[in-house]
């Protein structure tokens, strides 16, 4: 099919489009191929159930619905480029990460399809599903009570996310979970999941709702409004830093007055260190970028300059930024995303 007219528009023009006017579908896209891989994995496990899929503004599985909403930006490369420009990364933009999220959401969908949250053993192992979702959670990176699948130690955010993450690891043909989780308390959850899925393998779903919550064709907000809200979600409450840390890294002494500006130096390395620290800490690049913006502004206000070589300073700066981000993660301000 030919590209839509908006595919050649500038970002500014595209941001004025309403989501409902994008005219997108899953058919014929890379998403369709990734869904096919997910369904092949379900079939290989003998699972009869298949989720429903539709495009929306983000990844999610509604309560009580045996289906998966997929973000619109994965349905066209022009929209993926806009997502990257607006949020600095594309969640699910490559085949492996997309399949990982699909496995996770399939865990929610199968939970809904068979009303598994009613089962006493499921509640005992994973926690009560009626537990209110927090706006933030405090991850424990070294905990062995939870599987590790999506970034940000997401299984720790809520009992339902723990169930979905455990299902995703169980389903992944490359996870090798019996050995990977040997000796972990999380293995008991995986063994339960294995028994449960064998029991359900040929059973018909109890819930067969075809409801498509927030279907793209019904979303009347513009892309600009969508990204303003999304940036607020990931950019608020970013980690603070101490001025003394900056003065240890840089200097305002007259002896260094002719050295490169700290503000310009941080801008120069911004993209590299943002990506590096995000990979070190499992944090969102957009959140880190907000901290970097504050650092640049304060370096400019204090007229700070480099007091060592650029290479040595970059290494020290990455350590500084990693520590600040990890302090943020351990402060209980890690956002629930899905």
C-alpha positions in Angstrom: 0.0 0.0 0.0 1.2 3.5 -0.7 2.4 5.7 2.2 -0.2 8.0 3.7 0.2 11.7 3.0 1.4 12.4 6.5 4.4 10.1 6.1 6.3 13.0 4.4 5.2 15.7 6.8 7.6 17.4 9.3 7.3 16.6 13.0 5.5 19.9 13.7 2.9 19.1 11.0 2.5 15.5 12.2 2.0 16.6 15.8 -1.2 18.4 14.8 -2.8 15.1 13.6 -5.4 13.4 15.7 -4.7 9.7 16.4 -8.0 8.7 15.0 -7.1 10.3 11.7 -3.9 8.3 11.1 -5.8 5.5 9.4 -3.6 2.7 10.6 -4.0 -1.1 10.9 -1.9 -4.0 12.1 -2.3 -5.9 8.8 0.8 -5.8 6.6 3.1 -4.3 9.3 6.1 -5.7 11.2 3.7 -6.1 14.2 1.7 -8.7 12.3 4.9 -10.8 11.9 5.7 -10.4 15.6 2.2 -11.5 16.6 2.7 -14.5 14.4 5.8 -15.4 16.4 4.0 -15.0 19.7 1.2 -17.3 18.5 3.7 -19.9 17.2 5.1 -20.0 20.8 1.7 -20.4 22.3 0.9 -23.2 19.8 4.3 -24.9 20.6 3.2 -24.9 24.3 -0.1 -26.5 23.4 -2.1 -23.4 24.5 -5.4 -23.1 22.6 -6.0 -19.5 23.7 -5.2 -16.6 21.3 -5.4 -13.0 22.4 -7.1 -10.3 20.3 -5.1 -7.3 19.2 -5.8 -3.7 18.3 -3.9 -0.4 17.9 -4.1 2.2 20.7 -1.9 4.9 22.2 0.2 2.6 24.4 0.9 -1.0 25.4 -1.8 -2.4 27.8 -4.2 -5.2 28.5 -7.5 -4.0 30.0 -8.9 -5.7 33.1 -11.3 -8.5 32.2 -10.4 -8.4 28.5 -8.5 -11.3 26.8 -6.7 -8.9 24.3 -3.7 -6.7 23.8 -3.5 -3.0 22.9 -0.4 -2.2 20.8 1.0 1.4 20.4 0.3 3.1 17.1 3.9 4.1 16.5 4.8 0.5 15.7 2.5 0.5 12.7 4.5 2.8 10.6 8.2 3.8 10.5 7.5 7.5 10.3 5.6 7.3 13.6 8.4 5.3 15.1 10.8 8.1 14.2 8.5 10.6 15.8 8.3 8.5 19.0 12.1 8.4 19.0 12.3 12.2 18.6 9.7 12.8 21.3 10.7 10.1 23.9 14.3 9.3 22.9 13.5 5.6 22.6 10.9 3.4 20.9 9.5 0.8 23.3 9.1 -2.4 21.4 10.7 -1.0 18.3 12.9 -3.9 17.6 11.8 -7.5 17.1 13.2 -8.9 20.4 11.8 -6.2 22.7 8.5 -6.2 20.9 8.1 -9.9 21.3 9.1 -9.6 25.0 6.3 -7.1 25.6 3.9 -9.2 23.7 4.7 -12.2 25.9 4.1 -10.1 29.0 0.8 -8.8 27.7 -0.2 -12.3 26.7 0.2 -13.2 30.3 -2.3 -10.6 31.3 -4.7 -11.7 28.5 -4.6 -15.4 29.5 -5.1 -14.3 33.1 -8.2 -12.5 32.1 -9.4 -15.2 29.7 -9.5 -17.9 32.3 -10.1 -15.7 35.4 -6.9 -17.1 37.0 -6.8 -14.4 39.6 -9.6 -16.1 41.4 -7.4 -19.1 42.2 -6.1 -19.4 45.7 -2.7 -20.7 44.8 -2.2 -17.9 42.2 -3.0 -15.4 45.0 -0.8 -17.1 47.5 2.3 -17.1 45.2 1.9 -13.8 43.5 -0.1 -11.7 45.9 -3.7 -10.5 45.9 -4.7 -9.0 42.5 -7.0 -6.4 44.2 -3.9 -4.7 45.6 -4.1 -1.1 44.3 -1.6 -0.2 41.6 0.9 2.2 42.9 1.9 5.3 40.9 5.5 4.5 41.9 7.4 1.4 43.2 10.8 0.7 44.7 12.6 -2.0 42.8 15.0 -4.4 44.6 17.5 -5.2 41.8 19.0 -8.2 43.6 15.8 -9.9 44.7 15.5 -13.6 43.7 11.7 -13.7 44.5 10.9 -12.3 41.1 11.7 -13.3 37.5 13.6 -10.8 35.3 12.1 -10.2 31.9 11.2 -6.6 31.1 13.4 -3.7 32.2 13.0 -1.8 35.5 12.5 -5.1 37.4 8.9 -4.7 36.5 7.7 -8.0 38.1 8.1 -6.2 41.5 5.6 -3.4 40.7 2.3 -5.3 41.4 1.1 -9.0 41.8 -0.5 -8.9 38.3 2.7 -7.8 36.8 4.6 -10.5 38.6 2.2 -13.1 37.1 2.5 -11.6 33.6 6.3 -11.5 33.8 6.5 -15.1 35.1 4.3 -16.2 32.2 6.5 -14.4 29.7 9.6 -16.1 31.1 7.9 -19.5 31.0 6.7 -18.9 27.4 10.1 -17.7 26.1 11.7 -20.7 24.3 15.1 -19.3 25.0 14.7 -18.5 28.7 16.0 -21.9 30.0 14.2 -21.1 33.2 14.7 -24.4 35.1 18.5 -23.7 35.2 18.4 -19.9 35.1 16.2 -19.7 38.3 17.6 -22.8 40.1 17.7 -22.0 43.8 15.5 -18.8 43.4 12.2 -18.5 45.3 10.9 -17.3 41.9 11.3 -20.8 40.5 8.3 -21.9 42.6 6.2 -19.4 40.6 7.6 -20.8 37.3 6.8 -24.4 38.3 3.3 -23.4 39.2 2.9 -21.6 35.9 4.1 -24.7 34.1 1.5 -26.9 35.9 -1.2 -24.3 35.4 -0.6 -23.9 31.6 -0.5 -27.6 31.1 -3.9 -27.8 32.8 -5.3 -25.0 30.6 -3.7 -26.2 27.4 -6.8 -27.5 25.7 -9.4 -25.7 27.8 -11.7 -23.1 26.3 -11.5 -19.5 27.6 -14.1 -18.5 30.2 -14.1 -14.9 29.1 -14.6 -14.2 25.4 -15.0 -10.4 25.4 -14.2 -8.7 22.1 -14.1 -5.2 23.6 -11.2 -3.0 22.3 -10.5 -0.3 24.9 -9.2 3.0 23.6 -9.1 1.8 20.0 -7.0 4.1 17.9 -9.9 5.1 15.7 -11.7 6.5 18.7 -8.9 8.6 20.1 -9.5 12.2 19.2 -6.5 13.7 20.9 -3.7 15.1 18.7 -0.2 13.6 18.7 1.0 16.8 20.4 -1.4 16.3 23.2 -0.5 12.6 23.5 3.3 13.4 23.8 2.8 16.3 26.2 1.0 13.9 28.6 3.5 11.1 28.0 6.5 13.4 28.7 4.9 14.6 31.9 4.5 11.0 33.0 8.1 10.0 32.5 9.7 13.4 33.2 8.2 14.4 36.5 10.1 13.8 39.8 13.4 13.2 38.1 16.4 12.8 40.4 17.9 15.9 42.1 21.6 16.5 42.2 23.8 18.4 44.7 25.7 21.5 43.6 28.8 20.2 45.5 28.9 17.2 43.1 29.1 19.5 40.1 31.9 21.5 41.8 33.8 18.3 42.4 33.5 17.4 38.7 34.1 20.9 37.3 35.6 24.2 38.6 34.8 27.9 38.6 38.4 28.8 39.7 40.1 31.5 37.6 43.0 29.1 36.9 40.6 27.1 34.6 38.9 30.2 33.0 40.3 29.3 29.5 39.2 25.7 29.7 36.1 24.4 27.9 32.7 25.2 29.3 31.1 22.4 31.5 27.7 23.2 30.0 28.9 22.8 26.4 30.8 19.7 27.4 27.7 18.0 28.9 25.7 18.9 25.8 28.4 17.4 23.7 28.3 14.0 25.5 24.6 14.1 26.4 23.3 11.5 24.0 26.2 9.1 24.7 26.0 9.2 28.5 22.2 9.2 28.5 22.2 5.9 26.6 25.0 4.4 28.6 23.5 5.3 32.0 20.1 4.0 30.8 21.6 0.6 30.0 23.5 0.5 33.3 20.4 1.4 35.4 17.4 0.1 33.5 16.0 3.6 33.6 14.1 5.6 30.9 16.3 7.8 28.7 13.7 10.6 28.8 14.0 10.8 32.6 17.8 10.9 32.5 17.6 13.5 29.8 15.6 15.8 32.1 18.3 15.5 34.8 20.9 16.3 32.1 19.0 19.5 31.2 19.0 20.7 34.8 22.8 19.9 35.0 23.5 21.9 31.8 21.5 24.9 33.2 23.2 24.9 36.5 26.7 24.5 35.0 26.0 27.6 32.9 24.7 29.6 35.9 27.8 28.7 37.9 30.1 29.3 35.0 31.8 25.9 35.6 34.6 24.7 33.4 36.6 21.5 32.9 39.5 21.0 35.2 40.7 17.8 33.7 40.9 16.2 30.2 37.6 15.6 28.4 38.1 11.8 28.5 38.8 11.6 32.2 35.9 14.0 32.9 33.5 12.0 30.8 34.3 8.8 32.8 33.8 10.7 36.1 30.6 12.2 34.8 29.1 8.8 33.8 29.8 7.6 37.3 28.2 10.7 38.8 25.1 10.3 36.6 24.8 6.6 37.3 24.9 7.2 41.1 22.3 9.9 40.8 20.0 7.7 38.8 20.4 4.7 41.1 19.6 6.8 44.1 16.4 7.8 42.3 15.5 4.2 41.6 16.0 3.3 45.3 14.0 6.3 46.5 10.7 4.7 45.7 10.0 7.0 42.8 10.2 4.4 39.9 7.0 4.8 37.8 4.7 2.0 36.9 4.6 2.1 33.1 2.4 -0.7 31.7 
